[in-house]
């Protein structure tokens, strides 16, 4: 792209561009982008001629028809690893599709945002109850960023400069934590039990349970190890598992996070999702994002307000705990409606279905020649299978039979396939998977 090339979508004149280039000390646009490899640059978009609305809809429908998704024409799915297919009651979509919620933005003016603020307050209250913590914020981007923000929060609370991550944390979450830590000049150490190698320089021990492989960690022992050196215990969990298992607040977690997608949000080809973040009360002012409070107006009527906003736009930058700005409130509303509909018993029933179905499938697969369960311990709805051939080949063969297989984790477990089962998987689907895997067994 040369300086004299046409720029139909950029209002700056040639003189404007020359002035800006001069101000930053470069002579041309080519020099400005010199650090970008030539093969990654785009020399014009070369867009096709415009289409009418009818033609565009037809083309988009044709493109969408190439996608394959769980449930389509009987396509069974056993893929999880952080995004899960759970049943979403119809009432969830009905509520979040109402225009007063669907079009609402950040509630800067509480006097005209009472409905949105109330749903945020209810969401926070439910998150506290679900995670067993004292206070919660109004939501984060997703589970990975929630864990990363929690680690930064621990560093601010303790004044320490190192973060310890348990080796069984989701690798995608680890990458996000490292990215966030890099911007704050914090060091990240990956530790493994039993020799956790924690020291008084660590701000926190960040753990995931169920972990990346689907298995439960000994959270009490991990909490004790973290607190022994004055570090905080930061947890990440699958919220559906809390229908059966103890919440983080009961085993010593200081900051608890979760991915809220299983709570009423469909897979959606990868997002948007929702991060849950809660903590003990004494860390209230370190929480990132927004916190909604309930109060009374001068006439004694109940009202909802943004009690704390620790974003740098709202307070002095050096006092800000986060720069998160995008509101995930629509997804948080979906989670709120889901939790209200399911209740304690409903959530427990979903968790029990996931647990028992996963163990049924694991038992059947383990009995097949050439297959085994290489990891010890108790798992929830995900488990690792060692296959007799590379998982990539297994998944290709399964897809031909109308089954989306698991995640290939051969980089961590030899010929390892991470499978997931939820309440959406029928016994017929599981038996189909077993038959398909049996056909791939060594003869």
N, C-alpha and C positions, 0 to 999 in steps of 0.2 A: 504494500500500500504506500503510495508516494504522497508527498504533500499536496500535489496538484490534482490528485484523484478526486472524483466527485464524492461527496458525503451527503446523500439525500436525507439521511435521518439525523444528522448532527447539525445543530443550528449555528455552530461556531464558524466564523469567517476564516479565510486563509490568514489574515492578520492576527486574529485571535489565537489560532493554532501556533503561529510563529512566536507570539508573545509567551505562550505557556511553555513551549519547548525551550525558549531562551531562559525562562525563569528557573527551570529545573536543570539547566546546564547541558542540554543536548541539542544537536543541530538539525535533526530530522526525525521523522516518525520511525524510519528504519533503525536509527540508532537507539531510539526509545525502546524498541522491542528486540534489540540485538540478543538479549539473554534467552529469548524463547527460541528453541530449535526450529529451523526452517520448516521441517516436516510437520510441525504442530501448528503452523500459522495458516489462517484461512485467507485466501486471496479472493475475496468477494463471496457472497452467498449463492449467486446464480439461481435465484428463485424461479420456479416455473410460473407460467401465466396464471393470473387469478382465476378462481372458480366461483360459480354462483353458490348460494347457500345450499341448494339441493345437491349440487355436484360435490360440494365439500362434505356434507353429511354422509353421502354415499361412500366417498373415499375413506372417511374416518371409520365408518361402520365396517368396511372391508378390512381395514388395518386392525381394528379391535377384534375382529373375528379370528385373527391368527393367534390370539392369546389362548393359552390353556390354563384353566384355573380349577381349584378343588370343587368338586360337585358337578362340574360341567360334563354332561353325558356320562355320568357315573364315574368320573375320574376321582379315584381315592388318593388321599394325601397323608403321608407320614413324615412330613418335613416340618421341623420346628426351629430350634436353635435361635430363639429370640423373638420370633413372630409366630403366633399360634392361632389356629382356626378353632374358635369356640362359637357356640350358638349365641346369636344376638337377637333378643326379643324384638318383635316388630315395634313395640312402644318406644324403643330407644330412638329409632330413626324418625318416628312420628314427632317426638318431642323436639329433637335437635333440628328438625326441618321447619319448625315454626319461625316465621320471619323475624320476630323480636329477638330470637336467639341466633338464628342463622346469619343475620346481617350485623349483629352487634360487634363493636370494636372494644378496645380497652376502655373500661369504665372510668374515665378521668373525671366525669361529672356525676357524682353519686346521686344527685337529686333526680336524674333521669335514667339511672342505671340500676334501680333497686332490684329488679328481677334477676339480672345477670350477677349482681353482687351477692344476692341470696344464694343462688346456685353455687357460686364459688365458696361461700361460707359452708354450705352443706357438704360440698366436696371435701374441703379441708377437714371437717369433723369426721367424715367417713374414713378418710385416709388415716387420721389419728387412731381411730378405733381398729381399723384393719391392721395397721402396723404396730399397734400397741405403744404409740409414742405420745408425747404431750402436745406438740405443735406441728403444724404442716403448712407449707405454702400453697399457692393456688395452681401449682403445676410447673413442670419443666418441659423441655423439648421432647425428650424420650428417656428411656431407662439408662442409656449410656451417658448422656449429658448430665442426668441427675446424679449418677455415681461420680462423675468427674467433678461436678460442682460440690458434692459432699466432701470430696477429698480436699478441694481448695478451702472449703469451710473449716475442715479439721486443722489445716495448716494455719488459718487465721486464728482459730481458737487457741491452739497450743503454741504458736509462734515458731514452730519447727519447719524444716525445709525439705524433708524427705517423706515420700509416700510409699508404703509397703502394700503390694498387691499379691493376694494369694494366687498361686499358679493355675488354679482351676477356674479363675474368672474368665468370662467370655472374651476371646481374643479381640473382637470388635470393641468391646467395652474398654479393654486395656489400651487399645490404640487411641480412643477418645480421651482417656485419662492422661495419656502421655502428651497428647496435643494440648490439652488445657494446661497441664503442668509446665510445658515448655514456655508458654506465655508468661508464666509467673516465676520462671527460673527455679522451679522445684524439681528435685530428682525423684525418679520412680524406680523402686526395687521390686523385683518379682521374687517372692519367697515361697517355700514349700514346707509342709510339715514332714516330720516332727521338728526338725531344726529350723524354726522360723527365722532365726537370725534377726530379731528385732532389737533395736537399741533406743537410747534416749534421744536420738536425732529424728526418729520417726514420728510424724504427726498422727498417723492412723495406720490401721491394718484394714484394708478393704477386701471384703470377701463376698462370695455369691453362693446362695443356698436356696433351692437346688442349684448346683453349680453348672458350668457349661456342659458337662456330660450328663446332667440330669440327676445327680446324686446329692444326698444331704450331707452337709458338713457338720462336724462336732462344734456347734456354735458356742456352747458354754466354754469349751477349752480354748477356743480362739479368742473369745472375749477376755478370758483370764490372762492369756498371753499378751494381748494388747495392753490391758490395764496395768500389768506388772511393770511395764516400762513407761507408763504415763501416756501412752498413745490412746486415741479413740478407736472404737470399733465401728466401722462403716459397713453397712450391709446392702446387698442388692438381692431381691427375691422375686419369685413369680407370685403375683398376688392371689392367683387361684389356689396355690398350694396352702395358703393360710386358712382355707376352709377346713383343713385337716391338721396342719402342723402349727406349732407355737409361733406367735408373732415375734419380730425382732426385739421389741421392748421387753419381753419376758426373759431373755437370756443375756442381757447386758449391752445391747447395741446402743451407741450414742447418737448415731445418725442412720436413718433407714431410708433406702430408696427402692424403687421398683419400676418396671415397665408396665404402664397402665393399659396397653393395647388389649390384653386378654379380657379386660372389663368392658365389653360392649362395643369394641371397635373391630371391624372386619380387617382382613389382611391388607386390602387396598393397594396391592402392588408395592408395599413398602412404606406407607405413611399417608398423612401425618399421624404420629403416635403421641404418647403422653408420658412424661416422667413424673413419678411420685417422689416427694422428698419430705421427710419429717424428722424431728429431732427431740431431744430432751428440752425441757422448758428453759434451762439456763443458757441455751444457745440460740434463743429466739432472735436476737438482734444480728446474728451471723447468717441467718437464713437468706439465700438469694431469692430474687423474684419478688412477688407480691404476697401480702397477707391481708385477708379481708376480716374485719371485725364486726361484731354486732353491738349496737348501742341504742340509745333513746334520743329522740329529738326533744326540742324544748316543750313540745306538747305531750311528751310521754309516749309517743308512738315508736315502735321498733324500727330501727333503720340500720342499713349496712354501709360500711365505708372501707376504703383502702387504708388500713391501720398502719402498715409499714410498706414502704417502697424503697428497697435498698439498691435500686438501679442508679447508675451514674448520672442518668438524665435528671433524676429527681433530687439527689443530694450531692454534696461535694464529692468530686471524683475520688479523692484520696480516702473517703469514708465508705465508698460503695463496695458492696460485697460481690456484685455481679453486674454484667452488662446485658443479661437476658432481657429481650424486649418483646419478641413475638408471643402473642397470647395463644395458648393451647386450650382456651376455655371451651370451645365447641366440643373438642374431644373429651375434656374434663367433664362437661355436661353429660356426654354419652356414658362415661364411667359412673357418674352420680346416679343417673337413671337406672343403669344396669344394677348397681349395688342396692338401690332402693327396691327394685323389683325382685331381685334374688333373695335378699335378706340373708340372715345367718344360716338358716337351714338350706336355702337354695344353693348358696356358695359351697356349703359342705357337701351337698349332693353332687355338684359338678366335680369337686375335687375327688370324691370317692370314685366316681365313674372313670375319671382320668387314671387314677391310681390302679384300680382293679383291671381295667382294660389293658393298660400298659404291661402289667404283670402277667396277664393271660397271654398276650402276644409274645412277651419275652420268653416265657416258659416254652411255648410252642416252637419258637425259632431255635432256642438252645438245644432242642431235641433233634434238630436236623443234622445230618452228617456234614461236617466241615464248618459248622457255625458254632460260635460260643459267645458267652458274655464275659469279656476279659476283665471288667472292673468289679471290685468287691463293693459291698455297702448297700444301703437302701436308696432306691430311686423313686421319683414321683411319677412323671408322665413321659420322661425321656430316658433312654438307655442306649448303651453302646453295644453294637454287635460286631464281632470279628468275622469277616466273610472269607470264603475259600478262594475268592478271586478279587481283583481290585474293585472297590465300590463304584468307581466310574463305570465300569462294565456292568455291574449289577444294576445301577440306576438306569442305564440305557435299556437294558432288557426289561426292567419293570415298567418303564414308560411305554414300551411297545405293548404291554399288557394292560394299559390304562391305569397305572399306579405311579404316583409321584413318590419316589423313595426318600431316603434320609440324606443327611449331610455327610459328605465324604470328609472324614477327619483323619485320613491316613498319615498326615503330617504329625499327628499326636499319638495315634494308636495304629499299629500295623494293620492294614486292611480294615480300618475302623469305619463303621457306618453308624451315625447318630440318628436314631429313629424316635419319633414322637407320636403319642397317641392321646387324643382328647375325647370328650364325650361325643363328638361328631363322628367318630369312627365306629362303624357297625361291626358286629361279629363277622358278617359276610365279607366285609372289606379286609378284616384282619386275616380271615381264613384264605382269601384270595392271595394276600401277600405271602402267607406261609407256603401255599402251593407254588407260587411263582419262584420263591427262593429255593424250594425243594428241587424245582426243575433245573436250577443252576448248581446244585450240589455235585461234588465229584462222584463219578460212578465207580 
